[in-house]
Amino acid sequence: MGYKETYQEWLSNPYFDSDTKAELEAIKNDDKEIKERFYKDLEFGTAGLRGIIGAGTNRMNIYVIRKTTQGLANYIASVNGQAKGVAIAYDSRRMSPEFAQEAALCLAANGIKAYIFESLRPTPELSFAVRKLGCIAGINITASHNPPEYNGYKVYWEDGAQITPPHDKGIMDEVQKVTSFTAVKTMDKAAAEAAGMYQVIGAEIDDAYIEQLKSQVIHMDAIRAVGKELKIVYSPLHGTGNIPARRVLKELGFENVYVVKEQELPDGNFPTVSYPNPEADEAFELGLKLAKEVDADLVLATDPDADRLGVRVKDARTGEYHTLTGNMSGCLLEEYELSQRKAVNGSLPDDGAVISTIVTTNMAGTIARSYGLRFIEVLTGFKYIGQQILNFEHSRRGTYLFGFEESYGCLIGTHARDKDAIVATMALCEAAAYYRTQGKTLWDAMMDLYEKYGYYKDDIQSITLKGIEGLEKIQQIMDNLRQFPPKEIGGYQVEAVRDYKKEVIINFKTQERRTTGLPNSNVLYYELENDAWVCVRPSGTEPKVKFYYGVKGTSMEDADAKSAALGKEVVAMINRMM
């Protein structure tokens, strides 16, 4: 059936509600829009679903949610996991409660108990709940930091991490097999509750989650000493972080927490920002204004599902607030956690490990190795860090000590198996308290880190290419790079290329070939001389192709200059391929 026929089917079939039909009727003269909505099914990828809210097979709506959940239910049945149930959480986005409800009722109709949160909750708490309740899987309705027109559907497995092989492919296959919307099972909420297949969860999980976070604190002595003095500005960016972040800080003794009022309450339209991304400067405009009014020590912002944390810290010497990138805050927390656990315990575990992704700064590995720890690199996506934690548990070899990725996400502890901005908020405030007892700010600690390990500077360039033509262009860029591999980038000689799609690493000097040791992925990584690097990767969640790069300098100024020069060449390389 072509897209026009599918469009007409949605207009005529009584299964689809009147609001859906009215939305589709309004575009009857716009063939391009009809094609965009119906030329394919919204793809269930390795991260689940993510798309624009609206009517159509290529959009996020209750019918696509039902169909996807039916596929998930079928897979759960195939592994005999029905009795364990599924935990469901959702964020503040438009239609999130409705999508969560539809997923729960579809599961219930398939004989799988749904544990659904009473109101919005952060992603890491969903990850925690899956394991706490002994569920076979979890569903989180969120589009993370995407623009307001988006929503998403993430699937977690029983280890609390987002789905990885073989479950991701297994679920994808089952979702694809569900070809008829009208064949999907659902049931009435009251009937589901009466049958014991629909249970609302909330406070009990909240309490257990917060206790797990607090158990990760190393220096309560420092918090008791100066916690009342620290001034912290916090913004949940209209999302899920407001209650848990404020709660854990309050219970630990941080009394001067100033919340950005304009961004405090949940709002799926995200009225104060163009998109709710703590990586973006605009997300901090209101927070920095408040910080200057109250003379705050640090400014924190979590994204809508509270798995990413953006950070600004005050330089006591100048009064200026500096941005900590995800690489910077990750390395700062890595050094703090490792150094202080070693200081308090006398040593670190012999089998201790730090894990990060291939596009994370080289500084992460340098820090880990300085403590004699194993350093593990995984593909982009925190689920692969979660997978390594599971491997440690199954093999009983390896102790997880810290993990992070460049995109503002880290995990301290193993209570969750996804990045956790609530525990990161807590840990950064704890670190700020500790360094204050040493007469230092977080910015001072960051500068100490550079002096100790070298001035690493990492950045990213990305281009957005929407629609059908955009996807084709992204693929063309990757094909061109494979066909004509660069010998040098920005004046740096390419020493080796890692092609994660072909699962091979080629040394350009010796022509030696070896396996990547990682799953197949459409990613190219160039190892450059002088500890520099470039990585090209299509986004798995947005219509973007991303160019990551990093350098190492002898000073901040040197690193900035080297990074700017390499970034300029990367942009030129992109333009040549456009």
N, C-alpha and C positions, 0 to 999 in steps of 0.2 A: 504493500500500500504506500503510495506517494504522500508527500506532506500535505497536499491539497485535500486528498481523500481522508487523511487522518484528521485534518482540521474540520471537515464536514461531519465526520463521525462524532467528534466532541460536541458539535453544535446540535446534532439530531438525537443522540443517545440520551434517554431519560436518566441514565446513571449519573450524569454530570449535572451539578446544581445550576440554578438560574443565574447566580452571580458570575459563575465561570462562563456561562454562555453569553451573558451581557458583555463581559470583558472581551470575549472573542469576536462577538458581533461588531464591536467598535473598531476592529482592525480589518474588516472584510475587504477594504479597498487597498490595503497595504501588503502586497505580495511578499515583499522582502521581510516584513515583520512576521508574517504567517510562516514563511520558510524557516526563519530563525527559531521560532517556537516549536516547529513540528518536523524539521528535517531529520532529527534523530531523537532517541531517548536520552535524557540527562544521564550521563555516564556515571556508573558506580565504579569509582576507581579505588586505588589502594588506601585513600583517605576517606572513602565514603562518597557522599554527594556534596556538591556545593554549586549553587547556581542562583540566578535571579528569581525572585518571588513572582509568580504569575501563572496564568493558565497556559497549558501546553505540555507536550511530552518532554521538552527540553527546558523546563522550568521547575521551580520548587513550588509544589502545591500538595494538597491533602491526598490527591490521587497517586501522585508519584511516591509520596511517603508510604501509603498503604502498599503499593506494588513492591517497593523496595523491602519493606518489613516482611511481606509475605515470602520473599526470597530468603531473607535472613531466617525466618521461622522454619522454612524448608531445610535450610542447612543445619540449623540446630537439631531438628528432628533426625537428620541423617547421621549425626554423631551422638544421638541419644542424650541430648542435653536438656530436654524439655523440663525435667523436674527441678532444675537449678534456678530457673527464672532469669529475668533480664532487668537490670537497673536502668532507669531513664532520667536524664537531667536536661535542662534547657536554659538558654540565656535570655537576654532582654530584647532580642530582635522581634520584629514584626512576625507574627504567626508562629513563634516558637512554642507557646503553650498548646496551641491547636495541633501543631505537628507532633508534639510529644504525646498528646492524648490519642491521636490517630494511631501512632505506633503502638501504644500500650493496648488499645482495643483490638488491633490486629493480632498481636501476640496472644492476648487472652483467648481470642476466638480459635487460635491454633493450639490451645492447651498449654501455653507457656505463661507462667505468672509474671506480671509486670510490677516492678517496684518503682513507682514514679514519685519524684520529689514534689512536695506541696507547692513550691514556688522556685524561682530561678536559683541556680547554684553554679559555682565555678567548675570548670572542667576537671581540675585535679581532685575535687571531692567526688565527682562521678567515678573517676579511676579508683579512688579509695573505696567507694561504696561497692563496686563490683566484687572486690576481694573480701570486704567486710561481710557482705551478705552471702558470699559463696555462689555468685551468679555465674552462668555460663557465658554471659556477654553483657555489654552495656551499650546504650545509645545516648548520644549527646546531640541535642539540636542546637547548633551554633554555626556561624560563619566566621568565628574568631574576629579578626580585625578588618574584614572586608567592608566595602561601602554599604550603606543602609538598605539598598535594594536587594542585597544577597541574604540567603540563609543556607544552612548546611545540615548534614546528617552524618555524624561520625560514629563508627562502630568500634567497640572495644571487645577484647576477648577475656577469658576468665582470669588471666594473669594481670588484668588492669591496664594493659597497654593497648594502643590502637592495633588493629588486626595486621598481622604479618603472615608470610607463608607458613603453612599451606592454607590457612583459614581465609586469607584475603581473596585468593583465587577461587576457593571453594564457594565463598559467599557471592562473589561476582558472577560465577557460573549459574548459581541458583537464581539470582536476581534476573539474569538474562533469559532464563527459562520461563519466567512469568511474563507471558506476552499479552494476556488479556486483563485489563483493569477490572472488568466485571467479575472475574473469577476469584478475586482477592477476598479473603475472609475478614469479617469484622463483627462486632457485636455491641449491644447496648451497654453503657457504663454500669448502670444499676445491676444488670444481669452478671456482668463480669465481677463486680464487687461481691454479689451474693454467692457466686461460685468460688470465691476466694482466689480469683485470678488477677485481681487489681488491688494493689496495696499502696497507700500513700505513705511516704517516708519523709523524715525531716530532722527534728531535734536530736534524736538518738545518734544519727549518723554525723550531724554537725559536731556534737560534743566529742565523739570518738576521734573525728578528724582533727579538731583543734588540739586535743591532747597529744596526738601523734606529732603535730607540728612543734608543740612546746617541748617535747622530749628531745628535740634536736638542738636545743640551746646549749652552748658550751660555757658561756660566761654570764651566768645570772649575777655574779658578783659585780660585773661591770654595769649591768642594767640597773641593779640596785643603787650603785654609786652615782651614776649620772643620767639614768633613764628619764628622770623627771626634768632634767635640764635640756635635753635634746628637743629641738623643734622640728617637727616632721609635717610637711604638706603632702596630702594624698588625694588622688583623684581616681575614682573607679571608671571614668569615661562613660558614664550612663549604663554601666554593666553590672556584673555579678559580684565584684570584689568588695563592695562597700561594707557589708555586714561582717564577713569573715576576716578581712584585713584589719578593720578597726577593732574587732573583738580580740584577736590574738595579741595585738599591740597593747591594748588596754589591760588584758589579763597578765601580761608580762611586766607592766609597770611603766610603759611609755604614756605619759599623761598629756604631753603637748602635741597632739595630733590634730592638725587643721585640715578639714575636708573642703575641697573646692565645691562650694554650694551649687554652682551652676551645672556641675557635672555629677552631682551626688546621686540623683534618683534614676532608676532604670528608664530608658527611653530608646526605643528601637529606631527612632529617626535621627538620633545622635545630633541634636540641634546645634551644638557648639563647635563641631568639627566637620570637615568634609568627609572624612572617614576615621573611625576610632582606632587609630594605630599609634601605640606609644613610641614607635620609632620616629614618628613625624614631629617636627617642631611645633606645628599648630596645636598638637595635643597638650602642649605644656604652656601655652600662652597664659591661660587663666591661672594655672598652678604657680608659674613664676611670678605673676603679679601679686598673688597672695603671699608667696615666699618672701618677697621684698618688703611687704607690709609688716610681716611678723618676724622678719630676720631668721628665716628657717635655715637649718643645717643641710637638709636634703629634701628633694621634691621627687615623689614617686607617682607613677600612673600605671594602672593595669588595664589591659584590653578587655573587651566585653565579657569574654569567658574566663578571664583571670588566669591565663596560662603564661602570658608575657608581661614583663615588667620593664617599663622605661624609667630612667634615673637621671636626675640632675643633682650635682653636689656643689656645695659652696666652697670656694677658695677663700680661706680666712684672710689671706694676705691682701687680696684685691677686692673682695666682696662679690666677685663674679661667680655666676653659676655655670659650671662646666657640664657638658653632656657626657655621660658614660654610655658608649655603644654597648650592644649586647656582648661583644667580645671583651670589652673592658670590664663591665660589671661581672661577667662570668669568670674572668681571670682573677678579679679582686676577691670574689667569693671563694674560688678554688684555693687561692693562696691562704685566705683566712681560715677556711675549714681544715685544710691540711696542716698548716703551721700550728694552729691552736689545739687541734686534736692530738697532734704529736706532743705539744708542750704539756697538755693536761694528762695524757695517758702514758707519756714517756716514750712511746713509739707508735708507728702505724702498722696495720696488719701486713704480714709478709706477702700475702696474696692480694693486697689492696690494688684497686684499679680506678682510673679516671677514664671517662668515656666522652668523646665529642664527635661531631660530624666532620665530614671531609671538607666542608666549606667554612669551618670554624678556624680561628686564628691559630697559627703555628705555636703561639705562645702557650697555649693550653698543654701541648705535649712537653714543652720545655719545662714548665712548672712541675708537671707530674713526674717526669724523669729525675728532676732535681731532688725529689723525695724518695727516689728508688722505687717508684711505683710503675706498674704496668700501664701503658697508655694505649687505648683502643680507639680506632677511628671507624665510624660507621657511615652508611649513606645518610643523606639529608632526611630528616624526619625523626622526631623524638621517639617514635615507636621502636626504632632500631636500638636506641639506648635501653628502652624497656626490655627489648628482646635479650640483650646482653645480661641484664639483671636476672631474667628468667633462666638463662643458661648457667649463671653462677649457682642459682638455687638447685637446679636439676643435677649439676655435676658435683655440687658441694665443694667447688674450687673457685675462688675469686670472691673478694669482698668489695662491694660497690661503695666508693667513698664520695664521688662527685661526678656529675655529668651536666654538660650544657651544650647549647648550640648558639650560633651567632645571632639568631633572630630573637634575642631577648628571652630565652627560655632556659631554665635550669631546674634541677631536682636535688634537694638535700634530703637524705633519708630514702627509704624504700616503701613508705606508706602509700605512695602513688607510683604509677609507671608512665606518667606523662609530666611534661614540664609544669611547674607549680609556682605561680607568681605570688601566692599567699605566703608560702614558706620562704620565698626569695625576699619578699617585703620584710618579713620577720628577721631573717638572717642579716640583711643589709643594715637594718636598724640596730641589731645586736653588734655588728661589726663597727658601726659608727660609735656606739657606746664604748666598746673596747678600745678603739683607737683614741677616743677622747681621754680615756684614763692614761694613755701614753702620750698625751699632749699633741695628738695629731687629728686631722680631719680625714674623711674618706679620700679627698683629693690628694692629700699628703701621702696616704697609703698607696694610692695609684702611682704616684710619682716614684715612690720607693720601689714599687714593682718593676717599673721600667728601668730604673737604675740597676736593679738586681739581675734582670733577665734580658734586657735589650728593648729598644723602642720599636715594638711591633705596631704596624698600622694596617688596618684592613678596611675594605670598603666594598661597595656593590653598585653596579649600574644595571638598570633594567629598562626594557622597553615593553609597552603594552600593545598587543595586536589582537583586537577583538574580532569576534565573528568567525565564519568559516574561512575567509581569506587569511585572517590572522594566524589561525592554527597551521595553515599550509605554509605561510611565511616562516613561522618558527621552525617547522620541520626542515624547510629549505636551508635555513641558517645552520642547523646541526649537520645536514648532509654536506654543505659546502666545507665546513670545518673538517669533517672526516675525509673528504676527498682531497682537500688542499691543506694539510696540517701546517700551521705556522712554525718556522724554524726559530724565529725570535719575536718577542712581543715587548714593545716599549724600550728597546735597547737591551733587554735581558735575553740571553740565549735560552732556548728551551732544552732542558736536560732530559726530560722524559715526559711522555704523555700517558695518562691513564684513561682508557676508553671503557667506561663501566657498562656500556651496552654490549661491547664485544668481550668484556671481562678480561682485558689484557692491559698490561703496563709495558710500554716499549721504551727502553733506554736509547736515546738518540745517538749517544757516543759509541756504545758497544753493540747496538741493535739487539741486545738481549731482550727476550720476551718472557714475562711471567704473569701469572694470574693475579687479578685484583683481590681475590678471596672474598668478594662481596657479591650480593645478588645483582642480577641484571638491572641496569637503570640507564636511561638516556642522558648521560652526563659525560662531559669531557673535562679533564683536569690536566693542566700544564704545570709541571715542576720546573721552575726557572732557577737560574743561578742566584747566588747570594741570598738564599732562603726566601725568595719571592715566589709567587704562584698566581695562576689565573684558573678559574673554573667556570664553565658554561653549563647552565642547567635550565631547561624549561620548568616553570612553576607547575606543581601538581595541583594547585588550588585556584590559580588565577590565570587569565590569558596573557602571560608574561614569559619572556625569556630573560634569565638573570645571568649577569656576569660578575662573579665574585673575584676579588684579587687582594693580595697582601704583600707587604714589604717589611724589611727590618732596617731601621736606621740607627745612627749613633747618638741621636738626640731627637727631641720632639720636632724641631725645625727640619732636621734632615729627613726624618720619617714622613713628615707632611709633604715635603717637596718631592720625595720619591713616589709617594702615593699619588699625588696630583699628576705627575708626569705619566705614570703607568695608567691611571684612570683616563687621561686624555687620549692615550693611544688605544685603550679599550673602546672608547666612544668612537674613535676614528675607524677602528676595525668593524664595529657594529654598522656604521654608516656605509662602509664599503660593501657590506653584504645586503643592505636594504634595497 
